[in-house]
Amino acid sequence: MDPRGAKHLRTGWRRATGGPHRKNLRTTAAGVVSATLVAGTALGFAPTAQAAPNPVRFVDIAGDGGTVLKANVVTPAGAGGTDRFPLLVMPTSWGLPQVEYLAQAQKLADSGYVVVTYNVRGFWQSGGEIEVAGPPDVADASKVIDWALAHTPADAGHIGMAGVSYGAGISLLAAAHDKRIKAVASLSGWADLIGSIYAGRTQHLQAAALLDGASVVTGRQSAELRQTFDDFYGSNLAKEPELIAWGKKRSAATYADRINENGAAIMLANAWGDSVFPPNQYADFYEKLTGPKRLEMRPGDHATAELTGLFGLPNDVWKDTRRWFDHYLRGEDNGIDREQPVRLKSRSSGGYEGYPDWKSVAATDRKIALGGTTTIRANVNSGADGGVVFLSSILDQVAQLPPMASIPLLPRRWAAVWQSQKSATAQQVRGTTTLHTTLTSTKESGTLVAYLYDVGPLGLGKLVTHAPYTFHGRTPGKPFGVDLELYSTAYDVPAGHRLALVVDTVDPLYIEHNPSGAQLTFSSPANDPSYVSVPLREQ
């Protein structure tokens, strides 16, 4: 590792952890980075161990400004002469090598595609520095298309892009800037970078530390990226406008009009528990698209829904990705354009649900009144948490064990708690829960985290969803309204259970902005009552 990179990593995490009460973050972040790299290594070797009937070439491609991009090319077996095939370009995920997609590239080549996968600039053996989907990365995608049209039997009229995570974000941005791209599959990516790692005006600490650590170990950070991380950890409000502008430049939502004008068919897939790119921002972006589109949401965390497919195993996400391209690039009448375009899989049950659009996911809302006046003290973790980046949602995915808390035992000095009545029937939570309340703080800045729990007969709460909220510049002692969207989800609450809303001020997932000794008071004025609105599927 570059000693300067190691120094930056230590400095960034030291600033982020903010003191002895968060020492375990370093262990968590380091462990997750290590797991990521182990997975990347496995992905690098697993596909090559399989039979490779289609020709594979490892090539160098000159990207923007002549930067060398390491790539591999897979063509259909027997391709030659004047044959032309649809082209798929696949940028790699953050921190993973160019062979990441080799198993899927083989399958796609079997179906008649020319597939070019490349290591994005700044990572592994590719040249340049990490630009975080900046203009050079977008230009690189077009350069790779240019190269493929000149050096492979690719059809210039049938071009698509696909990717997981970082590759997903770059693919969407490329579709906004290159009219030749006719279809995109964006898997576990982002459309709004600020809405992902700075949602609720709160730094998503563990997610940023994961990205920071992986990029130090596997790539070369640009000076701009290093400064952005440092400003992010440092909570410098003077730098907030720059951070937001930096993120908007790298967000497909900023260019939604261009994507619509270019007309590419866009498939978006994400996991309910994605701790790097939460599902809300994808759903919001989906609603802005006017061309052919599809939205798929499943249980899991960041990129875990796609993982088995990277090993060449059967996988629903990759199956639908291939069907998407088969229809919009090859013209195959496979019916995907006639299916309900919004496809959801609940965290609690095995079947898929189809909806005509995102707003139809929730048929009704259940409002739970948050009456009375409650005051909590800040700076102490009450025991209600959103879990650990990556690990908690994976556990929920494979064993339906989300983060839990004993609701009766939560200390009311540090946590505000409201509970509903027991429900006589099962409640299928679908979509985005919203919180509305009136808040009075003793300080001008602060952070709260809201959690919605499914509470069983013994008082054990299973986390349904949560979200952070940070405020600055408020007049101490003066009430103000708070409206907060919790992360979208699909979760089935059994009959006889209650729903509980818990609000506290500290969660290891986030940087909190509560001055020492701060107190937060939640009230419900008669002319503006407080409530939490829970979206429910039609029973």
Disulfide bonds with the S-S distance in Angstrom:
none
